[in-house]
Amino acid sequence: MASSPIWASRTKTRGMVLDLIRGARTISRVELVAATGLTAPTISEVVRELMVDGLVVEAGRGASTGGKPPTLVQLNPPARYSVGVQLERNLCVIVIVDLAGRQIARTSFSGVASMPPERGLPLVAGQVNGMLETAAVERHKVLGVGLVSYGPQDRRAGALLTPQPTGEWLGYPVADRLAELLGLPVLLDNDAAAAAIGEYWMGAVDPRSTYGCIYMATGIGGGVVVAGEVYRGSSSNSVEIGHVSVDVNGDECTCGNLGCLENYAGPAALVRQALTTPGLGQRLALDPSGDDFLSEFARLAAAANAGDPAARGLIERSARYLGYAAVTMTTLFDLDTVVLAGPSFAVAGSIYQSVIQEEVDRRTFARQAHPVRVVPSVSGSDAAAIGGAVLVLQSELTLGRGRGPDGGAAPSSAGEAAVGTEV
C-alpha cells in the first residue's frame, strides 16, 4: 500500500535534516532552522525523533553568539550499518560501513563471477554472514546490502541484462536471490553510479556540486551526481561512457555499438595491446590465455610507473582517450569536477589524472566560465563497494524509504532495499 502524501512529506523532511547533520558533522538546531527554512518547533521535533531512534546524539555545546551556547547534534555512527558488495568480472569486494559511511570491515576474493549464480551468490552470502559475525554487528541494525556490478541491468527487477561473464547471469534475479540467502534487503545498482554517490556521502565534494565519476575496473563506466542525487535516465543505465563510440569505423563491441571507448582504453584492451607490443608481454610475464585482466593491468601500470617506455606509452594513450571521454561528460552535463574511481585508476592514477586534466583544461566547452577539477576518489579501489553500501544508507535514511506510517518498513519495488528495522 502506498504511503500517504502527509507521510511522504514527513519522511522527506526527516531525510533532509538527517542529511544536513551528516554533512555538517556537528550542527545546532538553530543552524538547521537557517539551512532548511523550517520552523524551530519542526526542527526540534524532527531532531527529537532522530534521537529517539538512536540515529543522532548530542555533541556538546557550540560557540555562544551572545546568549546561551547552542547544543550541537551529530550522527551516531554505530546506530545503523550497511553492506556493499562489488561483483566484478574478476573480483568480488565486500565492505561493511557504519551510518557515517566509515568502513569497519572488508574482504575480497576472486572467481565468483566465473561461477554460475547458484554457486557464486551463496559464496558471497557466506562471506557477508561471516564478516557481520566477526565485526560483531547486530543484524537488526543492518539496513541492507548494496550489490553493485556492471551494466546494463534492470535495477527494479534486480537482474543483470548482460551474458557476461557467462550466459547464466543474463536475466538472473541476483538481488532477490541474495536477499533470500541473507535474509536482508538487497538493492542492485551500477558500480559507477555507486562510486559517484560515495564521494558525496564521504564529504569529498561540495554538496551543491554537479560532478561526474569515471569508474574503471575491468571495463569503464560513468556516473553523474547533481545536488546529491545520481542522474538515472529512463532505466538507470545512464552515462555509460565506456560504450560511447570513439571510432565510427571501429570493431563491433559486445554491446552492439561500434568503436566503443572501452575497447580502446579499458584495462582488458590495454593488456591485449601489451601482448602484441614486441617484448613487453614477455617482460611483464603476461598470460596470453588468461582472463584476469585486473591483475595483468596492474603489472602493466606498475611498469609504466617505474618508467618502462612501452608500458607508459600504452597507459598515456589510454589516458588520452579517457580525457576525450571526460571532455564529453563535462560538455554534456556542465560538470565542475570529474572523479577517477576504481581499482584500475588506483594503480595508475597519477598518469591518468595528469593527462585527463590536461585534456579537460584544453577542450572543455565551458572552460572560460569555470574550471573543472580531475581528482582521485577518496575511496580508492573500493569506491564501488563503499558506494553500494552508501546507496543503501541514502535510500533508507535520507530518501524517506526507511519507515512507514505505522512504524514498519515502507513499501518498495523489487530489487530495491526495503527495511525491516525501524529507522
N, C-alpha and C positions, 0 to 999 in steps of 0.2 A: 504494500500500500504506500502511495507517495506521501511524502511529508507535506504538512500544510504550509502556506506562504508565511504564516507567523513564525513557525518553527524554522523555516529556511532562513528568515531574517535573523533570528536569534543565533543560529549556528554560524552564519556569516560574520556577524558582529563578534562573536566569541573567537572565531578563527582569526579575524583581523587583529584583535587585541593580543592574542597569543603570539601571532607572528611578529607584531611590533616588540613585544617583550623579548622574544627570541633574538631579533635583530639588534636590539639595543644592549643586550647583555644584562644591564640593570637600568631600571626606569621607574619614575614615580607615577602615581595616579594623575597628578597634575599634568605631567608631560604627556600622558596617554590622552587626557582630555584635549590638550592642544593639538596632538598629532592626528586624532580621529575626528574631532568636531562633535563628538558625543557629549552628552551632559555628564556632570560629575557623578550624580546618582547612578547613571547607567554604567559608567566605568567601574564604580565601586562594586556594583552588583556582579558584573562580569568577572572582575578580579576575585571577588569572594567565591564565586562558583569554581574558578580555576584553582583556587587554593584548597577548597573542599575536596576537589578531585585529585589533589596532590600534584598538579602539573606546575604550579607556581608557588614560590615561597618568598617570604620577606627577607631582605638582604641588608638590613641596617638602615642608617639614615643618610640622606643626601645633604648637600651644602645648603645652608639657610640663605634665603634671599631677603631676610628681614624679619620673618616670622618664625614659626616652629619649623624645624628641619623636616622635610618630607620623608616619608617611609618609602624605601625602594623595594621593588619586587624583581624577581628573576625566575628563569626556568628552574625546575627541579629535575636535572638530567636523569637520575635513576628511576623516575616515575614511570617511564614507558621505554620500550625498546622496539627495534625493528631489525629485520634481517634482509640483507641484499645478496642476491645470487647472480653472478655474471656467468652466463653459459656461452662460451666462445667455441669456435671450431676446434681449437687445440687445448683449451684451458677452461677450468671452472674455478672461480674465485668466490668465496663466501665470507661475508663480514657481518658482525653484529654491531649496531650502533645504539647509543642512548638517545634520549629526547633532544639533546643538543646536536646530534649528528656525530658525536665523537665515537671513534672506533674502539670497541673494547675487546674484540676477538676477530681473528682472521685465519683462514686456511686456503690453500689452493692445491689443485691436483689436475692431472691431465687424463684424457681418454674418454670422458663422459659422452661428448658429442659424437664420437665414433661408434658408440653403442646404440642399439635400438632404445627408444624411450622407455620401454617397460623394464629395461635393465639400468639405464642411466639415471632415471629420476629417483628410484629407490636408493641408489647410492648417494645422490645429493641429499635426500631426506635424512638418511642415516648420519651424514656429516653435520647437518643442521642440528639434529637432535643431540648429537654428541657435544657440539660446541655450546649449546644452551646449557647443558648439564655441567660441563666443565667450567663455564663462566658463572655458574650459579645464578642464572637469570630465571626469575619466577615466570612461568609460562603465561599466567594470566596478565602479565604486563607486556607481553609481546603483541604489538598491533597487527603484525602480518609480515609477509615476505614479498619483496620486490624482485621478481625474476626478470632479468634483462638479457636481451640477446639481439642478434642482427635481424634485419627485416628482409622482405616485407612480412608483416604479421597482422593478425586480426586481434586487436587489443581487447575488444569487448568479449570475444569468444575465448580469448586466452590461448590462441593457436598460432603457430608459425605457418607462413604461407610460402615456404621455400623447401625444396627437397634436399637442402644442404644440412649437414654433410652427407646424409643418406635419405633416400625416399621415404623411410618410415616416419620421419619427423614432419613431413608435409601434412598440414591439417590436424596433427595430433593435438588433443586438448591438454597441453602441458601445464597450464595454470590449474585447471580443475583436478588433474591427476596429482600434482604436487600438493595441492591443498588437501586432498583426500589422504595422502600419505602422512602429512604433518599434523592434520587437524588444526591448521591455521589458514586464514585467508591469504590468497596469493594474487598479486597484481602483475600482469605481464606488460612489459614496456620495451621500447627501443633503447639499446645501450648508449647511443649518442645522446638521446634526449635525457636519459638518466644522468649521464656525466655532466650535461649542461646545467640541469637544475641543482645538482650537488654543489656547484660553485656558488650559487645564490644562497643556499641554506648554510654553507660553511662561512659565509660572510666575505668571500673573496672578491665580490663585485658589488658595485653600488646598487642598492635595491631598485633604484629608478632606471637602471641601465637597460639598454637593448643590446644584447650581446649574443655572439654565436660561439658554437663549440665545434671544432673538427676533431672527431674521435678516430683513432687509428689503432686497431689491434691487428688481426689478420687482414681485415678489409678496412674500408674508410666509410665513415658515416658523419652525419652532421646534425646539429640541433640549434634552435634559436629560442631565446627566452626574452619575453617582453614583460617588464614590471613584475617579475617573479613567477610568470606563467609560461610554460612551454608552448610554443606555437605548434598546433596539432595538424592543421589542414583538415581535409574531409574524412580521412581514415586513420589519422595518427601515423602516417608513413611519410612525413614531411622532411624536407631539407636533406634528402639522400644524396649528398654532394658527391659521394663515390660513384654514383651512377648518372652523373651529368656527362654528356659527350664532350670530349676534348679533341676528337678526330672523327669527322663525319664519314670518313672513308676507312675507319678502323675496323678491327675484327669484331664480330658479334660477341657480346657479353652473355653470361648465363641469364642475366635479367631480361634479355631480348633487345636491349639497346645496342648501338654501335659505338665503338671507341670510348668506352667508359673510363673515367679518371682512374678508378681502382686498378684497371688493367695496365696502366702506365706508371702509376706512382705508389701503389699499395705494396706492403711487405712481400706478399706472395710473388708479385710481378718482379720486384727487385731481386729476390732470391733466384728466380728463373734467369733474369738478366745477368746476375753474377756467375751463374753456371755456364753461360755462353761467353763470358769475358775471359780471354786467354790467361790461364794461370791463376785467376782469382778464386775460382771454385775449389781448386786443389789446395791453394794456400790456406783457405779458411775451412777446409775439410767439410765442405757442404755435401749433403747427400742427394744425389740426382733423383733418387726414387723416394725420398722422404716427403712427408706432408706436414711436419711440424714447422710451419713457416715462422712462427713467433721465435722459436729458438734459433733457427737459421738466420733470421733477420737480425737478431741480437748479435750474432757473430759478425755480420756484415757491418753493423753500426759500430761495434767495438773497434773494428779495423779502421773505419772512417775516422773515428775519434782519435785513434792512435796515429793518424797521418798517412794511411795507405792511400795513394793517389787514385787507384782504380775504384776502391770502395767509396772513397769520399766523392768521387765524380758521380757515382750512381745515386748516392744519398742527396747530393745537391741537385741533381736532375729531378729527382722525386720531389724535393722541396720546392723547386721552381713550379712544377705542375700544381702542387698544393697552394702555392702562392696565388696562381691564377684562380683556383677554386675559392680561396679566401676573398679575393677581389670580387668574385661573383656574388658571394654571400653578403659582403658589405654593401655592394651596389643594390642588391635586391631588397635588403632589409634595413639599410642605413644604420649599420652597427657601429658601436663605439669601441667594442672590444672583441677580440677573437681568442678563445681559449683553446689550447692544444692539449688534448687529454688522451689517455690510453697507454697500454704497455709499449707500443712501438715508439711513441714520442718520448716515453720515459727513458729509452736507451739511446736516442739520437736527438734529443730535444734541442740542444744548443744550436746545432746546424740548421734544423728546420725553423726554429724561431727566428734566427737571423735572416735567412733567405725569405721567409714568408713576410716578415716585417718590411723588408726592402721592397717586395712587390706591392704590398698594400700601400706603403708610403708613395710609391711611384705611380700607381694605376687607379686607386680608388676614386670613384666619380666625385664623392663629396669631400675630398681631401682638403679643399680650401675652406670648407665650413667647419670641420672638426677633425682632430687626429683619431686614428684607430690604433689601439694597442694590441699587440700579439703577445700573449702571456702563457706560461705553462700552467697546467691545472694544479691546484693545491693538493689534490688527492692522488697525483701521480698515476701509476699503473693501475691502481684500484678505483679509479674515478667512476667507472660504470657500476661496479658492485656497491660502492658507497652511495652513488646516486640512486640506485634501485631501492636501497633502504630509506633514503631521504624521500623518495616519491611516496612511500607508504606513510611516513610521518606527515608529509604535506597533505596527502589525500585525507587522512583520518583526523588531523588536528587543525589544519588551517583552512580547509575547504568545506568543513561542516558535514563530513560524512560519518563522524565517529559515534554519534548518539542520537537516537530518535526521540520523539516527543514523550515516549513512555519510559525513557532511560535505557532502552535496549539498543541493539545495533540498528543503524539506519539502513534502508534497503540499498542495494547496489546491483549493477549489471554483472553478468557472468564475466569472469576474468578480472574484475576489479575488486579491490580489497573491501571486505565488509567486516567490521569489528564486532567481536563477541564480548569485548570488555567495555565497561562503561568508561567513557572518556569525558 
